[in-house]
Amino acid sequence: MGQVTVRVNGYQHTIGCKDGEEAHVLDLVQQIEEKVRLIRAMGGQFSESRMLLHVALLLADEGSDLRTELVRARSGLAPAAPAAPDPQLAERLARIAERIEGLAQTLDRG
């Protein structure tokens, strides 16, 4: 079994993977680091868990968009027109993250 040591948001992690998949894992980590840089550029201070939550939300949103486009392509529909960038994305992500953190704290107390 292969292993790759990576750095995400300044923290070092060792990731296990199948032999030969090390380069793929490094590529995935690079994508995560790009999202970390994007979120940091939005400003504000984030804990490690909150930062990674924001990264996960951005990646999940991209995945959702890709799945929608795949369904459209398979059904023969024209690609959707590119959406205008949402100027309130950082604010929306912060509100979502706060709600999730509130739920997690409630669960921790219970």
C-alpha positions in Angstrom: 0.0 0.0 0.0 1.3 3.4 -1.0 1.6 6.5 1.3 1.9 10.1 0.5 2.8 12.9 2.9 1.0 16.1 2.1 0.6 19.5 3.5 -2.9 21.0 3.6 -3.5 24.5 5.1 -0.1 24.3 6.7 -0.6 21.0 8.4 1.2 17.8 7.4 -0.8 14.6 6.9 0.2 11.1 5.7 -2.4 9.6 3.3 -2.6 5.9 2.4 -3.5 5.0 -1.1 -3.1 2.1 -3.6 0.3 1.6 -5.0 0.7 3.8 -8.1 -2.0 6.3 -7.1 0.4 8.6 -5.3 0.5 11.2 -8.1 -3.3 11.2 -8.2 -3.5 11.9 -4.5 -1.0 14.7 -4.9 -3.1 16.2 -7.6 -6.2 16.0 -5.4 -4.3 17.7 -2.6 -3.3 20.5 -5.0 -7.0 21.1 -5.8 -7.7 21.3 -2.1 -4.9 23.8 -1.5 -6.2 26.0 -4.3 -9.5 26.2 -2.5 -7.7 27.0 0.8 -6.0 29.9 -1.0 -9.3 31.1 -2.4 -11.0 31.1 1.0 -8.0 32.8 2.6 -8.2 35.5 -0.1 -11.8 36.2 1.0 -10.4 37.3 4.4 -11.4 36.4 7.9 -9.9 34.0 10.4 -10.9 30.4 10.2 -10.2 27.4 12.4 -8.8 24.3 10.7 -12.2 22.6 10.8 -14.0 25.6 9.5 -11.5 26.1 6.7 -11.8 22.5 5.6 -15.6 22.8 5.8 -15.5 25.7 3.4 -13.2 23.7 1.1 -15.6 20.8 1.2 -18.5 23.1 0.4 -16.7 24.6 -2.6 -15.7 21.1 -3.9 -19.2 19.8 -3.4 -20.6 22.7 -5.3 -18.3 22.1 -8.2 -19.2 18.4 -8.1 -22.9 19.3 -8.2 -22.4 21.6 -11.2 -20.5 18.9 -13.0 -23.2 16.3 -12.3 -25.8 18.7 -13.6 -23.8 19.3 -16.8 -23.3 15.5 -17.2 -27.1 14.9 -17.0 -27.7 17.7 -19.5 -25.0 16.3 -21.9 -26.4 12.8 -21.7 -29.9 14.0 -22.4 -28.8 16.0 -25.4 -29.5 19.4 -23.9 -27.3 22.3 -24.6 -24.9 23.2 -21.8 -26.3 25.7 -19.3 -25.1 29.3 -19.8 -22.3 30.1 -17.3 -23.6 31.6 -14.2 -22.4 35.0 -13.1 -20.1 34.8 -10.1 -22.0 35.2 -6.9 -20.5 38.3 -5.1 -22.0 37.1 -1.8 -20.4 33.6 -1.9 -18.1 34.2 1.0 -20.9 35.5 3.2 -23.2 32.6 2.2 -20.5 30.0 2.9 -19.8 31.6 6.3 -23.5 31.5 7.3 -23.7 27.8 6.2 -20.5 27.0 8.1 -21.8 28.7 11.3 -25.0 26.8 11.1 -23.2 23.5 10.7 -20.8 24.3 13.6 -23.8 25.2 15.8 -25.4 21.9 15.0 -22.1 20.1 15.7 -21.7 21.9 19.1 -25.3 20.9 20.0 -24.6 17.3 19.2 -21.4 17.4 21.2 -23.3 18.6 24.2 -26.0 15.9 23.9 
